[in-house]
Amino acid sequence: MLPPQTHMGAVALTVSDLSRSLAYYEQIIGLRPLRREGNTAVLGAGTAELLTLHEQQGAQPAPRHTGLFHFALLVPTRRDLALVLRHLAQKGADLGASDHGVSEALYLNDPDGHGIEIYRDRPRAEWPMANGALEMVTARLNAPAILAEIGVQDVWQGLPEGTVMGHMHLQVADIPTAEQFYTQIIGFDPMQRYGRQASFVSAGGYHHHLGFNTWNSAGATPPPAGSAALNHYTIVLPDTTTRDAVVERLTAAHIPTQPHAKGLFFQDPFQIGVVLAISH
């Protein structure tokens, strides 16, 4: 039901110490500060807004509640990923890494425990398939092959222009509810399921715009008020016709929407905040 031009947009997080988080996202992740007002800061790559940080002093992580598993920053090329990998290694970052067949990915956690993925996509023609269906995998990342993309003369200058929010991965209380909501009401297509614990959906045949799992959150409740948690993420739709159709389905399901600076805000069945925005 969603057009292939659908993609993900900016993410908003609550953090406990804005100065600490800004230093981390600028110096380790490589995002650039775009503006700051009071206890809120916006960061991006180039001029594209990707992340908003809201400070709430004393906020605590909520790892076993519904909300964020990780947000995923998609860099344009394998060379870009190589520059990130070398930079993170030089910084001594606590780093995870996987080859998913469709992509090569690096994983980190920010100072408040928010999960971050930085990845590059393989061409669609190379994505692993089984009986006509996508078959993402989790395998060891070939870090030496990635690093071979760059030489000593190549200098890391932060995340490059063209970096986008590739996908979101959410912690949910149960998979069937998440699948029903995000496919039947929002309009994503199912792409792959990992047993009863994880599922992936997308628009336009992408490997996934949204993942959700119950690895840490089966039967969980939303984070307590004041937690260092996900405030909202953004689904960017190509036009008002598509947005209005989504809103009609939300209304029929008795899920209210309200105006937001970037579009329309609602909460999914797990009280995770979502903004519907329109491409410009």
C-alpha positions as CSV (number, residue, x, y, z in Angstrom):
1,M,0.0,0.0,0.0
2,L,3.0,2.4,0.4
3,P,4.7,3.6,-2.7
4,P,8.3,2.7,-3.3
5,Q,9.4,6.3,-2.7
6,T,8.6,5.9,1.0
7,H,11.6,6.2,3.2
8,M,12.6,6.9,6.8
9,G,13.4,10.3,8.2
10,A,14.8,11.9,11.3
11,V,14.8,10.3,14.8
12,A,14.4,12.1,18.1
13,L,15.9,10.8,21.3
14,T,15.9,11.8,25.0
15,V,19.5,12.0,26.5
16,S,20.7,12.7,30.0
17,D,23.6,15.0,29.2
18,L,23.3,17.0,25.9
19,S,26.9,18.2,25.9
20,R,28.2,14.6,26.4
21,S,25.9,13.3,23.6
22,L,26.9,16.1,21.2
23,A,30.5,15.3,21.7
24,Y,29.9,11.6,21.0
25,Y,27.7,12.1,17.9
26,E,30.1,14.7,16.5
27,Q,33.5,13.1,17.3
28,I,32.7,9.4,17.2
29,I,29.7,9.0,14.9
30,G,30.5,12.0,12.6
31,L,27.2,13.9,12.5
32,R,27.4,17.7,12.2
33,P,25.5,20.1,14.5
34,L,22.9,22.0,12.5
35,R,21.3,24.0,15.3
36,R,20.8,24.2,19.0
37,E,18.1,25.8,21.1
38,G,18.1,25.4,24.9
39,N,18.1,21.7,25.8
40,T,17.6,20.5,22.2
41,A,20.1,20.0,19.4
42,V,19.7,18.9,15.8
43,L,22.4,17.0,13.9
44,G,22.8,15.8,10.4
45,A,25.0,14.9,7.5
46,G,25.4,17.8,5.1
47,T,22.2,19.8,5.5
48,A,19.9,16.8,6.0
49,E,18.5,16.6,9.5
50,L,18.9,13.1,10.9
51,L,18.9,13.2,14.7
52,T,17.3,15.5,17.3
53,L,18.5,15.2,20.9
54,H,16.4,16.4,23.8
55,E,18.2,16.7,27.2
56,Q,16.4,15.5,30.4
57,Q,18.9,15.5,33.2
58,G,18.9,12.3,35.2
59,A,17.2,10.3,32.4
60,Q,18.0,6.6,32.7
61,P,18.1,3.9,29.9
62,A,15.2,1.6,29.6
63,P,16.7,-1.4,27.8
64,R,13.9,-3.9,28.5
65,H,10.9,-1.7,27.5
66,T,9.4,-1.1,24.1
67,G,11.0,1.5,21.9
68,L,14.4,1.8,20.2
69,F,16.6,-1.2,19.4
70,H,18.7,0.9,17.0
71,F,18.4,3.5,14.3
72,A,20.4,2.9,11.2
73,L,22.4,5.4,9.3
74,L,23.0,4.4,5.6
75,V,26.2,5.7,4.0
76,P,26.4,5.9,0.2
77,T,29.3,3.6,-0.6
78,R,31.5,0.8,0.8
79,R,34.4,3.3,0.8
80,D,32.4,5.5,3.1
81,L,31.8,2.5,5.4
82,A,35.6,1.8,5.3
83,L,36.4,5.3,6.5
84,V,33.9,5.0,9.3
85,L,35.3,1.6,10.3
86,R,38.9,2.8,10.4
87,H,37.9,5.9,12.3
88,L,35.9,3.9,15.0
89,A,38.8,1.5,15.4
90,Q,41.3,4.4,15.8
91,K,38.9,5.9,18.5
92,G,38.8,2.5,20.3
93,A,35.0,2.4,20.0
94,D,33.1,-0.6,21.4
95,L,32.0,-2.0,18.1
96,G,29.9,-4.8,16.8
97,A,29.8,-5.8,13.1
98,S,27.8,-8.1,10.8
99,D,27.3,-9.0,7.2
100,H,23.6,-9.4,6.5
101,G,23.9,-10.4,2.9
102,V,21.9,-7.3,1.8
103,S,24.3,-5.0,3.7
104,E,27.4,-4.6,5.8
105,A,26.9,-3.1,9.2
106,L,28.6,-1.6,12.2
107,Y,26.9,-1.4,15.6
108,L,27.4,0.9,18.6
109,N,25.6,2.3,21.6
110,D,25.7,5.9,22.6
111,P,26.4,7.1,26.2
112,D,22.8,6.6,27.1
113,G,22.6,3.1,25.6
114,H,20.7,4.1,22.4
115,G,21.5,1.6,19.7
116,I,23.1,2.9,16.5
117,E,23.8,1.1,13.2
118,I,26.0,2.5,10.4
119,Y,25.8,0.4,7.2
120,R,26.1,0.3,3.5
121,D,23.8,-1.6,1.1
122,R,24.8,-4.1,-1.4
123,P,23.2,-3.8,-4.9
124,R,19.8,-5.4,-5.0
125,A,20.9,-7.9,-7.6
126,E,23.3,-9.3,-5.0
127,W,20.7,-9.7,-2.2
128,P,20.4,-13.4,-1.0
129,M,17.1,-15.0,-2.0
130,A,15.5,-18.4,-1.3
131,N,12.5,-19.6,-3.3
132,G,11.9,-16.0,-4.5
133,A,11.9,-14.6,-1.0
134,L,14.5,-12.4,0.7
135,E,16.8,-14.2,3.0
136,M,18.9,-11.8,5.1
137,V,21.6,-13.5,7.2
138,T,23.9,-12.6,10.1
139,A,27.5,-13.5,9.3
140,R,31.0,-12.3,10.2
141,L,31.9,-9.0,8.6
142,N,34.9,-9.1,6.3
143,A,36.6,-6.1,7.8
144,P,39.9,-6.4,6.0
145,A,38.1,-6.4,2.6
146,I,36.2,-3.3,3.6
147,L,39.3,-1.5,4.8
148,A,41.0,-2.4,1.5
149,E,38.7,0.1,-0.1
150,I,40.8,3.0,1.3
151,G,44.4,4.1,1.6
152,V,46.4,6.1,4.0
153,Q,45.7,9.2,2.0
154,D,41.9,8.9,2.5
155,V,40.8,11.0,5.5
156,W,37.7,10.6,7.5
157,Q,35.7,13.8,7.6
158,G,32.6,12.7,9.4
159,L,29.6,11.0,7.8
160,P,29.3,12.1,4.1
161,E,26.6,14.1,2.5
162,G,24.1,11.6,1.2
163,T,24.0,9.7,4.4
164,V,20.3,9.0,5.2
165,M,18.2,7.3,7.9
166,G,18.1,3.9,6.2
167,H,15.9,2.0,8.6
168,M,14.6,1.7,12.2
169,H,14.7,-1.4,14.4
170,L,12.2,-1.3,17.3
171,Q,11.7,-3.3,20.4
172,V,8.0,-4.4,20.7
173,A,5.9,-6.4,23.1
174,D,4.8,-9.0,20.5
175,I,5.4,-9.6,16.9
176,P,1.9,-10.4,15.6
177,T,0.6,-7.0,16.8
178,A,3.5,-5.2,15.2
179,E,3.1,-7.0,11.9
180,Q,-0.6,-6.4,11.8
181,F,-0.3,-2.7,12.6
182,Y,2.6,-1.9,10.3
183,T,1.4,-3.9,7.3
184,Q,-2.4,-3.6,7.5
185,I,-2.7,-0.1,8.9
186,I,0.5,1.7,7.9
187,G,0.9,-0.2,4.7
188,F,4.4,-1.7,4.6
189,D,5.0,-5.1,2.9
190,P,6.3,-8.1,4.9
191,M,9.8,-9.0,3.9
192,Q,11.2,-11.6,6.3
193,R,10.5,-13.2,9.7
194,Y,12.8,-14.8,12.2
195,G,10.6,-17.2,13.9
196,R,8.5,-15.7,16.6
197,Q,11.0,-13.1,17.7
198,A,11.7,-10.7,14.9
199,S,10.1,-9.4,11.7
200,F,11.0,-7.0,8.9
201,V,8.8,-4.9,6.6
202,S,9.4,-2.3,3.9
203,A,8.0,-0.4,1.0
204,G,9.1,-0.9,-2.6
205,G,11.0,-4.1,-2.1
206,Y,13.7,-2.6,0.2
207,H,15.2,-5.2,2.5
208,H,13.6,-3.4,5.5
209,H,12.5,0.0,6.5
210,L,11.4,-1.3,9.8
211,G,12.5,-4.2,11.9
212,F,10.9,-5.2,15.2
213,N,11.9,-7.8,17.8
214,T,11.1,-9.1,21.2
215,W,14.6,-10.3,22.2
216,N,14.6,-7.9,25.2
217,S,11.0,-6.8,25.3
218,A,8.5,-9.7,25.1
219,G,5.4,-8.5,26.9
220,A,7.1,-5.3,27.9
221,T,5.6,-2.0,28.7
222,P,6.7,1.5,27.4
223,P,9.6,3.2,29.1
224,P,8.9,5.1,32.3
225,A,8.4,8.8,31.9
226,G,11.7,10.6,31.9
227,S,13.7,7.7,30.5
228,A,16.5,8.1,28.0
229,A,14.5,6.7,25.2
230,L,13.1,7.1,21.7
231,N,10.8,10.1,21.4
232,H,9.7,9.4,17.8
233,Y,10.9,8.3,14.4
234,T,9.8,9.6,11.0
235,I,8.2,7.8,8.0
236,V,8.5,10.0,4.9
237,L,5.7,9.6,2.4
238,P,5.9,10.9,-1.2
239,D,2.7,12.9,-1.3
240,T,-0.4,14.0,0.6
241,T,-2.6,11.4,-1.1
242,T,-0.5,8.6,0.5
243,R,-0.5,10.3,3.8
244,D,-4.3,10.8,3.8
245,A,-4.8,7.1,3.0
246,V,-2.6,6.2,6.0
247,V,-4.5,8.6,8.2
248,E,-7.8,7.2,7.1
249,R,-6.6,3.7,8.1
250,L,-5.4,5.1,11.5
251,T,-8.7,6.8,12.1
252,A,-10.6,3.6,11.3
253,A,-8.4,1.8,13.8
254,H,-9.2,4.5,16.4
255,I,-5.6,5.7,16.5
256,P,-5.6,9.6,16.8
257,T,-3.1,11.8,15.0
258,Q,-2.1,15.3,16.0
259,P,-0.2,18.1,14.3
260,H,3.6,18.0,14.6
261,A,6.3,20.5,13.4
262,K,7.3,18.0,10.7
263,G,3.9,16.5,9.9
264,L,1.4,14.4,11.9
265,F,2.2,12.5,15.1
266,F,0.7,9.3,16.4
267,Q,1.6,6.4,18.6
268,D,1.8,2.7,17.5
269,P,0.3,-0.1,19.7
270,F,3.4,0.0,21.9
271,Q,3.2,3.8,22.5
272,I,6.2,4.4,20.2
273,G,5.9,7.8,18.7
274,V,5.8,8.1,14.9
275,V,5.7,11.2,12.7
276,L,4.3,11.0,9.2
277,A,6.1,13.5,7.0
278,I,5.9,14.4,3.3
279,S,8.9,14.5,0.9
280,H,9.9,18.0,-0.2
